[in-house]
Amino acid sequence: MGRSRWGADAGAPRGAAYDQRFASLAASGVDVHGEAALVDELVPRAAAVLDGGCGTGRVAIELARRGHEVVGVDLDPGMLGEARGKAPHLEWVEADLATLDLGRSFDAVVLAGNVLLFVAAGTEGAVVARAAAHLRPGGLLVAGFQCTGAGYGPPAFDGHAADAGLTLAERWSTWDRRPWKPGADFQVSVHRRSAAEPIAPPPAR
């Protein structure tokens, strides 16, 4: 995510080191595909999914393996390089989520891995708005991030989503749908774009 709080964190693992962290978790028996499993359950078969802040492609590649058409977007070229190396057949786009315009729409946009906590401070609303702009009518924005007390949290997120024309459909405290309780240290939200497109007014005569 380049020009972001992720980019400012010199201690954050990147590229192969980032992948190794999840490889170690998987080897220990941890399910590292909870995000993809949830999205797979929420969208139609062979859905079009945008993975925003895709990093090295863990979620996007798993969604593609499950039969979905996936585009991964990130601003960190090193992370995208790893993603392209693992799945050169998928579409990977280097871009800022706050100004993203792919000129197409998706059944779902997923923001996993604390994306909304790592984007540049003050751009969270723009990121949500650009995600919403890429949704088809009835499409879903699925986002998971840690709730950091005084930091960005569900109230601010819901406000940004409402401003972008999205309605909260579900919220859980984990990717495997454990019930949400205020004060939980993690949230997974599903916001939906209205299925009804506004009717354009007739041209002036």
C-alpha positions in Angstrom: 0.0 0.0 0.0 3.0 2.2 -0.5 2.1 5.8 0.4 0.4 4.7 3.6 0.8 3.8 7.2 1.9 0.3 6.0 4.7 2.0 4.0 5.7 4.1 7.0 6.1 1.0 9.2 9.7 -0.1 8.6 9.3 -3.2 10.7 6.4 -4.6 8.7 7.3 -7.8 6.8 7.2 -7.6 3.1 7.3 -9.8 0.0 8.6 -13.3 0.7 9.0 -12.6 4.4 5.3 -11.7 4.6 4.4 -14.9 2.8 6.6 -17.0 5.1 4.6 -15.8 8.1 1.4 -17.3 6.7 3.2 -20.4 5.5 4.4 -21.0 9.0 0.8 -20.5 10.4 -0.6 -23.0 7.8 2.1 -25.5 8.7 1.1 -25.3 12.3 -2.5 -26.1 11.4 -4.0 -22.6 11.3 -6.6 -22.0 8.6 -5.1 -19.0 6.7 -8.0 -18.8 4.2 -10.8 -17.6 6.5 -11.3 -14.4 4.5 -11.6 -16.2 1.1 -13.9 -18.8 2.6 -16.3 -16.1 3.9 -16.3 -14.2 0.7 -16.8 -17.4 -1.3 -19.9 -18.1 0.8 -21.4 -14.7 0.3 -21.0 -14.2 -3.5 -22.5 -16.1 -6.5 -20.5 -18.8 -8.3 -17.8 -17.4 -10.5 -18.2 -14.0 -9.1 -16.1 -11.0 -10.0 -14.1 -10.0 -6.9 -11.8 -7.0 -6.3 -9.2 -7.7 -3.6 -8.2 -4.2 -2.4 -4.8 -4.0 -0.6 -4.1 -7.5 -1.9 -0.5 -7.7 -0.7 1.2 -10.9 -1.9 -2.1 -12.3 -3.1 -3.0 -14.8 -0.4 -6.8 -14.0 -0.5 -7.0 -13.3 -4.2 -5.3 -16.5 -5.2 -7.5 -18.6 -3.0 -10.6 -16.9 -4.3 -9.4 -17.7 -7.9 -8.8 -21.3 -6.9 -12.4 -21.4 -5.7 -13.5 -20.4 -9.2 -13.9 -16.6 -8.9 -12.7 -13.9 -11.3 -10.3 -11.9 -9.2 -8.4 -8.6 -9.6 -5.8 -7.7 -7.0 -4.8 -4.1 -6.2 -2.0 -2.8 -4.1 0.3 0.2 -4.0 3.4 -1.8 -2.8 5.4 -3.0 -5.8 7.3 -5.5 -3.7 4.2 -7.2 -2.4 2.7 -7.2 -5.9 5.9 -8.7 -7.3 5.4 -11.7 -5.0 1.7 -12.0 -6.1 2.6 -11.9 -9.8 5.3 -14.5 -9.3 2.9 -16.9 -7.6 -0.1 -16.3 -9.9 1.0 -14.7 -13.2 -2.3 -15.6 -14.8 -4.3 -13.3 -12.5 -4.7 -9.5 -12.9 -2.6 -7.5 -10.5 -2.8 -3.7 -10.5 -0.5 -1.2 -8.8 -2.7 1.7 -7.6 -3.8 3.8 -4.7 -7.1 2.6 -3.3 -8.1 6.2 -2.5 -8.1 7.1 -6.2 -8.8 3.8 -7.8 -10.7 3.7 -11.0 -10.6 0.4 -12.9 -13.5 1.3 -15.2 -15.4 -1.9 -14.3 -17.6 -3.2 -11.5 -17.6 -6.3 -9.2 -19.9 -8.5 -7.2 -17.7 -7.9 -4.2 -14.8 -5.8 -2.9 -12.8 -7.3 -0.1 -10.6 -5.3 2.2 -8.8 -7.8 4.4 -5.6 -7.7 6.5 -6.3 -4.4 8.3 -6.3 -2.5 5.0 -8.4 0.4 6.4 -5.9 0.8 9.2 -2.9 1.0 6.9 -4.1 3.4 4.2 -2.9 6.9 4.5 -4.4 8.7 7.5 -7.5 10.7 6.5 -8.1 8.7 3.3 -10.3 6.0 4.8 -13.5 7.6 3.6 -12.1 8.0 0.1 -11.0 4.3 0.1 -14.5 3.2 1.1 -16.1 5.5 -1.5 -13.8 4.1 -4.3 -14.5 0.6 -3.2 -18.3 1.3 -3.3 -17.9 2.9 -6.8 -16.6 -0.5 -8.1 -19.6 -2.5 -6.8 -22.5 -3.6 -9.0 -26.0 -3.1 -7.7 -26.4 -5.5 -4.8 -22.7 -5.9 -4.5 -20.9 -6.4 -1.2 -18.0 -4.6 0.5 -16.4 -7.1 2.9 -13.9 -5.6 5.3 -12.1 -6.9 8.3 -9.8 -4.9 10.7 -8.8 -4.6 14.3 -10.8 -2.3 16.5 -8.1 0.0 18.0 -10.0 2.0 20.6 -9.3 5.6 19.7 -8.4 4.7 16.2 -10.5 3.9 13.1 -13.5 1.7 14.1 -16.9 0.6 13.2 -18.8 3.9 13.8 -16.4 5.8 11.5 -16.5 3.0 9.0 -20.3 2.8 9.0 -20.5 6.5 8.4 -18.1 6.4 5.5 -20.0 3.4 4.0 -23.4 5.2 4.4 -21.9 8.3 2.7 -20.9 6.0 -0.2 -24.4 4.6 -0.5 -23.8 1.3 1.3 -25.9 -0.3 4.0 -24.6 -2.5 6.8 -25.9 -6.1 6.2 -23.8 -8.2 8.7 -21.1 -7.7 11.3 -19.1 -10.4 13.1 -16.1 -10.4 15.3 -14.1 -13.0 13.3 -13.9 -14.2 9.7 -15.6 -17.4 10.7 -18.7 -15.5 11.8 -18.5 -15.4 15.6 -21.1 -13.0 16.9 -20.2 -9.3 17.1 -20.2 -7.6 20.4 -19.4 -3.9 21.0 -15.9 -3.7 22.4 -14.6 -6.7 20.4 -11.0 -6.3 19.3 -11.8 -7.3 15.7 -14.7 -6.7 13.3 -15.7 -8.2 9.9 -18.4 -6.2 8.2 -20.5 -6.7 5.1 -22.0 -3.6 3.6 -24.3 -3.8 0.6 -24.9 -1.5 -2.3 -28.6 -1.0 -3.1 -29.9 -3.4 -5.7 -32.0 -0.7 -7.2 -30.3 1.7 -9.5 -31.7 5.2 -9.4 -33.9 6.1 -12.4 -32.4 8.8 -14.4 -34.7 11.8 -14.9 -36.0 12.4 -18.5 -33.9 14.8 -20.5 -35.0 18.5 -20.4 -37.1 19.7 -23.3 
